[in-house]
Amino acid sequence: MRRVLIVGGLAASLLNFRAPVIRALRQRRCRVFVAAPGPFSPELISSLGALGAEIRPIRMARAAVNPLADLRALLDLYRLMRDIRPDALLAYTAKPVIYSGYAARVARVAVRCAWITGLGFGFTQGESRGRTVLRYMLRLLYRSALRRYQTVLFQNSADAQLFRGLALLPPRCHVEITAGSGVDTQMFSPVALPQSPVFFMAARLLKDKGVYEYVAAAQIIRREYPQARFLLAGEPDPNPSSVTRGELASWVKSGAVEYLGWVDDIRVPMARARVYVLPSYREGMPRSVLEAMAMGRPVISTHAPGCRDAVEDGHTGLLVPVADSAALSQAMIRLLENPSLAEAMGCAGRQRAVDRFDASVVGEQVARLLIDAGPM
């Protein structure tokens, strides 16, 4: 029985994003191990167990840069691989990709696949000294670590081209583009659009996700359309570009947004919304946008990599320039004032989600690469 190890940066993401891959591997009678920093809640352990995955918690700080802690994470990964002796590795998000690549090469894992699911803080806009240093460090680490992989997956072609242009990929590396992580189009089934003008955004509460533009647009719109409501879900993050608790409190107090905090089931607030909004500066492939489309919501996003790959401008939603709250408010008003257009875009989005972004297709693609690529 072939053994596959999947390493991620967040325990919950193993279920929320990698379940289709786990299912596809188990259907091929693989033994699947999953590893990520905890905590693993009893519910998460139960759900991953039901998929047939074997859990191995690891120590790894998701955002902090601490050389000693990172060395410990690298050694933990090496010991884990020497213990379970996987035939294939799939690593995703920055730290797991970088450290798993080194560990897997030394542990002689035969098939090594990295999945670049987004570029994050180190690659997005901003010229602060801290970001410049982080960008330089990330590029050095990626360039070195990706030499240890035979296959690198990306969620959009712009990210792949950027990595090629920066010489971060080895010349003979096999590169493929996935349709993001996909979306379960049965779980995220269509729900009729409510008549009330409710907008919704769900994301990590970072500057680069466009949170500030969303709030600014809400403040503009509420002056003319006081009946409009603006839902915001997510939590502040250890990332340096995170929204603060004080900023959140002031937005809620002013009535600009209704803050929902962390939401366990995004389908609940999505069903309350007439329009989904994600004004991100850059994405791999925005999962929340795919979920919104699968539920029949028109989407307003940006002309940024990943976002423009998900949304067909003028057909399934509207795209606006990055970091432009005025343009964002105009797009939101356009759908607010044109109910039939919102309905049509929601229907078109559902069809696009089914045709192009079904999670089972993505799971099969990744499983095939892990099983068929390279020696086993």
Beta strands, then each sheet from edge to edge (+ up, - down):
strand 1: 3-7
strand 2: 31-37
strand 3: 53-58
strand 4: 88-92
strand 5: 111-116
strand 6: 151-154
strand 7: 174-177
strand 8: 198-202
strand 9: 229-233
strand 10: 258-261
strand 11: 275-277
strand 12: 299-302
strand 13: 317-320
sheet 1: 3+ 2+ 1+ 4+ 5+ 6+ 7+
sheet 2: 10+ 9+ 8+ 11+ 12+ 13+
end
